[in-house]
Amino acid sequence: MKGKKMLSLLSAGTIACAMLAALPVSAAGTALTGDIDQDGVITGHDTAMISRYLADDAYTLTEEQLKLADINGDGTVDQTDADLLHAKEVYPLGYSESYTDYYTKEEMKVVTLTSIDWALSYYAYQCAGVTPANMEQVLSLTPVQLNLLDVDADGTITIADAYYMLCAYSYCFAGRGTPYVEGRYDFVLKDNAKVNYHGENGGTGLSAFTEDVQQ
């Protein structure tokens, strides 16, 4: 570890949504401190990128991203930077405009069916041959919205992101908070998280979820 640190299957139809407003970068045109994914807005995806960087030795950030991630300017990217950036988020990870009237900012590390459907739609179009570069137009989602679907902060939107959001949705409805590792802002399930998907063929977990979605 670095010292510097889903109910039935949802339809894969395109969801019409309001466009998220993008905050401008600095007047000089340079990236905004904390905007690690450089989409123009400080969101939960930026914070999640720091968390993954701190916990996953195989996950790297570019030199420019590391500078943007050093929120307190002490020359080191660590948990303090993640905590400071989390407090500045305009939109939380997995954000869906459909639930902002129901949850406070601290409770918004949960998602709704809309977010899960967006991720499944992305997966369906990807399987149909739509490239990531064309996904923004096909799904009518902004770059910010697409980044917020990458809840494990690995840089891509996969079936795993939909599964992790499903776990959050299930925990929320059960009144159990979130199933994620405390202190981390990417969606990583705790080892003792008592949440699982039971597939139609008897399997469990992400592999069973993927199999059912593909059928």
N, C-alpha and C positions, 0 to 999 in steps of 0.2 A: 504494500500500500504506500502510495506516495506520501512523503512527509509534507509536501507543498500542497495539498488536496481537495364484465358481458346478460322464462324468457326464451323466447324462440329466436331463431336466427333472424337477424335484421336484414331488411331489403338492402340491396346494393345500389339503389336508385340515387340519383343526384339530389342533394338537399339544397333548396334555395335558401340563401342566408344573406343577412346584412353584411356589408363589407366593413371590416375593422378599420378604424381610422389609424393611420400611421403617423407617429410623431416624427417630426423632422430631425435630421442629424444636426450637428453643430453648423453654425453659420459658415464656417470655413470649409464645410463639406467633408470633414473627417468624421470617422465613426464615433458614436456616443459611448463613453465609458460605461461598461456593463452590457452593451449590445453585442454580445459575443458572436451571435449568429448573423449579425449585421443585416437585419431585416428592417431596421429603422425604429424598433420599439423594444423597450426592456420588458421581457416577459418571463414566465416560468421556464421557458425553454432555455433561456440564457443561464438561469440559476442551475437548471438540471445539468447543463454542460459542465459547470464547475464541479458539481457533485460527482458526476461520472469520472471526470478527470482525476479527482482526488482518490476515488475508490478503485479505479481500474487501471492497472499499469499499462495495459495494451491500448488505452484510449489516449490520444494525444491532441493537443491544441497547437495551432501555429504560433509563431512568435508574436504576431499582431493580436491574436486572440488572447494570449496570455497577458498582454499589456491591458487589453480591455477588461480582463477578468480580475485584475489587481485593483479592486474597488477602493481600498484604503490607501493605495499608493505606497505600500511599504516594501515593494519589490518581491513579494512572495504571494502566491495564490494558495489560499488555505480556506478552512471552514469559516473563518471570520468574513472573508469576502463573499462566500455563499450566503451567509446569514444577512449581511448588509444588502446584497443584491435582492434577496427574497423580499425584503421590506419595500423595495422600490418597484416591484413588478406592476405593470399596468394591467396585464392579463395573466391569470394563473395557467399552469400547465394543464392541458386537456380542456381548455376553455370552450364553453358553449354559451352563447348569449341567452339561451333559453332558461338558464337557471340563476342568473345574477340577482333576481328579485327574492330568491329564497335562501341564499347563503351569504354569510359574511365572508370577508376576504380570507380569514384563517380557515374557514370551512370549505373553501373552494378548491381544495386539493381532492375534489371528487368530480365525477363527470356524469353526464346524462346520456340517454340513448342517442341523442343527436351527435355527440362527439364520437361515440362508438360506431354509429352508422357512417360518419364521415370516413373513419379509418377503414371500415369494411368496404366502402365504396372505392377508396383509393386502392385497396388490395384487389378488388374485382377488376377494376380498369387496368391495373398493372398486369394481372393474369391475362387480360385480353390484348395485351401488347402496347398499351399506352405508356409512353416514356415519362419519367419524372418531370422532364422539361415541359411536357404538355399538360400535366395534371392540373395546374392552376386554372387553365382555361376550361378543361373538361369538367371539373368539379365546381367551378365558379367560386373558388376559395382564394383568399389572398395568400401571399407568402407567409405572413404572420400566422394565419390560421393553420396553414400546413405545418409550420414549425411546431405549433402547439399540439399537434397530433403525434409528434415524435416524443412520446412520453418517457421512453427509456434513453433518450438523448444519444442514440447511436448514429444519428445522421440520416436515417432512412425511416419511412413509415411502412411497417410490416404488419402481418397478422398478430404478431406479439404485442404491438402497441394497443390494438383493439382488445386483446385479452387482458392486458394489465388494466385498461380502463374499465373493463367489465368487472374485474375484481374490486376496483374502487367503488363502482356503482353498487355492487352487491353489499359491500361492507357498510356503505352509507345507508342503504335501505334497512339494514339490520340494526342500525344505530350503534355500530361498533367503531366509528371513526374511520381510519384508513388502515390498510394492511401493509403499509410500506415501512421501510427501515427508518427509524427515527433519526433525524438530523440530516437525512439525504432528501434532495429535492427532485431527483429523478424517480420514476415509478419502479422501484425494485422491491419485490415482495420479501417480507421478513421470513426467516426460516420457519418460524412457528405460526405463520399466518394460516388460520384455519379457513381457507377459502379454496375451492376447487371446482372445476367444471367437469360434469359427468356426461360423457358422450353417448350418442345413440348406440354405439357398438360396445359399450362397456368400459371404454378407456376414460382416463381422467386427465385434467390439466391442459396445457397449451397444445400438445400434440392431438388430443381428442377434439379440442375446439377447432383446430385447423382442419382436421379430417371432416368434421361436420359441415363446416363452411364450404369446403370444396365439393361436397356432394350435391 
